[in-house]
Amino acid sequence: MSKELPDPKEIVDSVADGVVELAEGPVRVVNNVAAVCESFSSDVKANMEEVKRRLPDDPAVLADVAVKALGQTANAGLGVVEGIGKGVMDTLGGIKTQIERVTK
């Protein structure tokens, strides 16, 4: 019923891979947040283009764009939080995989 110990090379490799997973965590988070920021930037640019296109003939564009901008900002804020959480969870999942690799 005793379990054999894993090969020391496998343990060292798993520890090194776990450290790499941990080091990649901030990169994952930054990439996720950057994607949200890129999308938000495109939305803001589109809003400004719409204002330029519709003014002065349609002053209601200001209210339209303000409502859109509020929703887009809230969406981006949630996206940043989600991106951070996803980056952390992906990192923890990678570390867990390395731990399981030597314990099973």
SVG drawing of the C-alpha trace seen along z (x, -y; Angstrom):
<svg xmlns="http://www.w3.org/2000/svg" viewBox="-31 -73 48 75">
<polyline fill="none" stroke="black" stroke-width="0.4" points="0.0,0.0 3.0,-2.3 3.5,-4.7 6.8,-5.0 8.6,-8.3 8.8,-10.2 12.1,-10.5 14.2,-13.4 14.6,-14.8 10.8,-14.9 10.5,-16.7 13.1,-19.3 11.4,-19.8 8.0,-20.1 9.2,-22.7 10.9,-24.6 7.8,-24.5 5.8,-25.7 8.1,-28.6 7.7,-29.5 3.9,-29.3 4.1,-31.7 6.4,-34.0 4.0,-34.0 1.1,-35.1 1.7,-38.8 2.1,-38.5 -1.2,-36.7 -2.9,-39.4 -1.3,-42.2 -2.3,-40.6 -5.9,-40.2 -6.1,-43.8 -4.4,-45.1 -7.1,-43.4 -9.8,-45.1 -8.1,-48.5 -7.7,-48.0 -11.4,-47.3 -12.3,-50.3 -10.0,-52.5 -11.7,-51.5 -15.1,-52.2 -14.0,-55.7 -12.6,-56.5 -15.9,-55.3 -17.8,-57.5 -15.7,-60.6 -16.1,-59.8 -19.9,-59.6 -19.9,-63.0 -17.9,-64.5 -20.1,-63.0 -23.5,-64.0 -22.7,-67.4 -23.9,-70.2 -27.0,-68.8 -28.0,-66.4 -27.2,-67.7 -28.9,-64.6 -25.6,-62.7 -24.1,-64.1 -26.7,-62.3 -26.4,-59.2 -22.7,-59.1 -22.7,-59.9 -25.0,-56.9 -22.9,-54.7 -19.7,-55.9 -21.1,-55.1 -22.0,-51.6 -18.7,-51.1 -16.7,-52.3 -18.6,-50.0 -18.0,-47.1 -14.3,-47.9 -14.0,-48.1 -15.6,-44.7 -13.5,-43.4 -10.3,-44.5 -11.4,-42.7 -12.3,-39.6 -9.0,-39.8 -7.1,-39.9 -9.1,-37.0 -8.7,-34.9 -4.9,-35.5 -4.7,-34.5 -6.8,-31.4 -4.9,-30.3 -1.6,-30.6 -3.0,-28.7 -4.2,-26.0 -0.8,-25.7 0.8,-25.4 -1.7,-22.8 -1.0,-20.8 2.7,-20.7 2.0,-19.7 -0.3,-16.9 2.3,-15.8 4.6,-14.6 2.0,-13.6 0.0,-11.2"/>
</svg>
